[in-house]
Amino acid sequence: MSDNQGVVILVIEGSRGDYISFSEELRRKGYQVQKASSGRAGLDVMEDLQPHAVVVDAASMRTNGIRICKSFRISNSDLPIILIIEKDAATPANIDANLVLRLPFTVQKLINRLQVYHPSDEKHILRAGPIELNTHTQFVTCNDRQTKITPRLVKILQVLMKNNGKVVKRDPLFTQIWDTEYTGDTRTLDVHISWLRKAIEEDPRNPKLIITERGVGYILKA
């Protein structure tokens, strides 16, 4: 298994034919890559994607990348940003990037720089019985099957795992995950629980791990 698997990289990249596609090369190296053709498009996917780092290939877009880097820094002050510029381009002053790479360079050099920003897995790992959840990469492993789940499913599973063996009531769970006081219709919670069961249960129709306590809530028996 590649050390890069589960590491999410957002690449802001143009389509100039005379330039290497770093998004394609990183994907070949095992990274989970989301490509966006502009800073605006990248910001639109940021919340759901939750990347570990952003690569702004300004050289491929005929721009200096200053505004793009600034917009990402405003959106997330802790997000690692790598800016790629052309060989003869002036290094921007006060740039909102952690690192500036000047073409030409190898893909391996970019990977070496990205590895600094790889998550330290163990602090993001939760375990309960056969279930292992990586809250950073959003992968859940159960009975030798690994599935990537959505950020909201991660939050639900976290609550259930931290309360393993205890009933988690529906209304408090709903208000916590959806950040709302409205609990008039929690059917969407049932849908999300069914998605979780598909990820971890051997037979989602006859669950053995996430059990419904009718009229009360859910209990994880791991």
N, C-alpha and C positions, 0 to 999 in steps of 0.2 A: 504494500500500500504506500502511495506517495506521501511524503511528509507534508505536501501542500494540500492534500485532500481536506475539504471542509473549510479551507481558508477562502474567504469571499473578497474579491477584488473588483472594484468599480473602475472601469477604464473609459475615460473620456477621449474619444479618438475620431479623427476625420477619416476620409476615404481616399486620400491621395495615393495613387497607384505606385508612386516611386518610393514609398515608405513601407517598412516592415509593419505588419499588424501585430502590435504587442498583445492585444486581446486574444488573438488566435494562438500566439506562441505560449502565453501563460496558461491558456486552456489545455494545450497539449502537455504542459508540465504538471497537470493535475489540479490547478486552481479552479475554483468556481468563479467564473468571470461573467460579469454583466457589462455589456458595452453600451455606451450612450454617445450619440453624435454631437452633443452640445452640453454645456454646463447646466442649462435649464432642464434638459431631458434627464441628466444625471440626478439632479436634485429631486425630480419627480419620483424616482424609484428609491431614494435614500432610506426613507423610513421603513419600508417593507424589507429592503435588502439588508440593511445593517452591515455594511462592508467593514472589513478589518483595515482596509486602506483604499485610497483613491489614487489612480495614476492619471495625470492630466498630460496627454500627449499634445502639447501646444504646437509642436513642429508639424504635425499632420493636419493642423487646421489653419495654418498661416496666422497664428495669433501668439501673443507673448504669454498668455495664460494667466495674467494678473487678476483679471476680473473673475475668472472661473475659480481660481484658488481662493480668492477672497470670499466668494459666495459660499463655498463649502466650509470655510473656516467659521463664517458667521453661523452656518447651520449646525456645525458640530465643532466646538473648540478643541476637542481631544482627538479628532480624526487625523490619522497620518496621511499626508498628501505628498506625493512625489510628482514633480514637474519635469517634463522632458522638453528641451528646447533645441533649436538648430545649432549647428556647429559654430556659426558666426554670429549668433544672436547675443545681444548684451544681456548679462545676468540682471534680472529685475531687482531693484532695490526694495527692501522691506517686503519681500514676497511672503505671502501666507502659505508657504510650503515647508515641509520638514526637510526636504532634500531636492536639489536641482541636478538633473543629469543632462549632460550635453552630448548630442549625437556626434560621431557614431559610437556605439557601445554594443556589447553582446547582450542577448536575452539573459544569459546567466548572471551578468552583472546586475541587471534589474532584479532578478530573483534573489540574489545575495542581499540586496538592499531591502527587499520586501520581507525577508525572513526575520529581520529585526522586529517586525510588527506582527509576526504570527502570535496568536493567543497562547498563553500558557495554559494548556488544556486542564490540568488537574484542578485548578481553582474554579473551573467552570463545570466540573463534573458532579452530578447528583446520582446516587445509586439507591435503589430500593428493590430488594429481591433480584429478579432477573432483568430489571430495567436499569439502563444507564442513559442518562440525559446529559448532553453537552449543551449548556445554555448559550454558549457563544456561537458554535457552528450550527446549532439547531438540529443536530442529529440525535435521534433516540435509537438505542439498540436494545433489542429484547429477543431472547432465544435465537441468537446468531443472525438476526435480521436487522438491518440498519435502514432507517427512514428519516428523511429530512422533513421537518414539520414547520408550520408557520410560527411567527413570533407569538401570536395569541395562544396557539396550542402549547407552546413552550411554557407560557405563564400558567396556564391551567394545570399542566402536568407537574410543574414545580410545586404548586399548592398541594396537589394530591400526594406527591411524593414526600413532602415535608410533614404531611399529616397521615402518613402510611398507617393503616389500621384504624383510623378514626373517620367518623362521618363528617364530611364537609357540606355544610348546608348550602342549598341552591342560591338563595337571595344574597347572602354575603359574598359568595363566590362570584356571582354575576356582577355585583356592584364593584368588586375589587378589580376584576379583569377588564370590564368595559368602562370603568371609571365614571359611573353614573349612579344616581340615587333611584332611578326609575327601575322598578322590578315588575311592572305590570305584565310583561310578556318575555319570559326567559326561554322560549322555545329555541332561540338561536344557540343557547348553551347546550341544549340536547344535541343539536346538530354537530357542534364542536366536539362533544364527548364521543359521538359516533365516529367522527374522523380520527380521534385519538385511539379508539378501539381498533380501527382498521390498521393503525400503525403498530400496535403492540400486542393485540390479541391473536391467538392462533385461529380462533373462530369468533369474529366480532359479533355474530348473532347470539352466541352463547358465551358471554364474557366471563372470564375467571379472575381478571385483575381489577378492572374498574366496574364496580357493582353499583347499581341504582338502588338507593333506599327510598322507596316510593313515598312521595309526599314530604320527603326530608332533604335528600341530596345524594351525594355520591361518596363511596368509600373505596380507597385503593387497598387491595389485599395482595401485597407483593411479598 
